[in-house]
């Protein structure tokens, strides 16, 4: 899925912030996004307008913000990528869960689907080998 091709890293971060806040509260507000990302409210407003133009958020001035159906697909792909990277870092590199999550959040912006496919294969091999070593 090439859904994030036209999104900057900053736009991805805004989408993920709306997603995370929506998971907790059903929607997001400009103020809560600004706090989460440590940015100004005018920056959030500008980003929401841009994302709305791309049909990724439903945003109306002084109302709550939700993801569009298209954004749900984009964010789902980000979350799958983040989970895969986190599992690899935790299982293959033996990082603590909290650290692996933080690293994965940064890495999702700089890896593509091909990389993730290879990482998935490698993760499977690492786990298989680890289980074989434990069984010995």
Secondary structure, DSSP 8 states (H G I E B T S, - for coil): --TTTT--HHHHHHHHHHHHHHHHHSSB-HHHHHHHHT--HHHHHHHHHHHHHTTSEE--TTS-BEE-HHHHHHHHHHHHHHHHHHHHHHHTS---HHHHHHHHHHHTTT--HHHHHHHHHHHHHHHHHHHHHHH-
